[in-house]
Amino acid sequence: MKNNDWGVSSYPLVCGHEGVGRIVKMGKEVKKLHVGEMVGIGWIRNSCGCCRNCLRGEENVCFKGYSGTILGNTDVTAGTFAKHVRISENFAYPIPEELDPIKAAPLMCAGMTVYQPMRRYINYPGQQVGVVGVGGLGHCAVKF
């Protein structure tokens, strides 16, 4: 994103798509969260919320297209390295207070990227899983 390798970056760009922070301000319509709560933020900041894919929790393939945390208008989509991030309540995930934010942040993208298919396709205890590489995603898969 920093080097515009995908040809979709907007500048100025504040990177970061795995972050944890506290809510400091909320819109009037927010119902699920509260000021002061610790939340995690991942790759997606918003989607239509009403297409078939969104309704089954597959916002990454939203028919109308999702808004990325660091994609689009940087006035709204500053990444998690920014001092403040504006995001839909549906994409700010409560983090338990006892969980270290430094350990929680990688779960917001790398962790969910491997957890979701493991949850979907592991059908019984002891089923074998192959992990190719133990980098950002692989180390999360091994831990899970």
Buried (B, 14 or more C-beta within 10 A) or exposed (E): BEEEEEEEBBEEBBBBBBBBBEBEEBEEEBEEBEEEBBBBBBBBBBBBEEBEBBEEEEBBEBEEEBBBBBBBEBEEBBBBEBEEBEBBBBBBBEBEEEEEBEEBBBBBBBBBBBBEEBEEEEEEEEEEEEBEEEEBBBBBBEEB
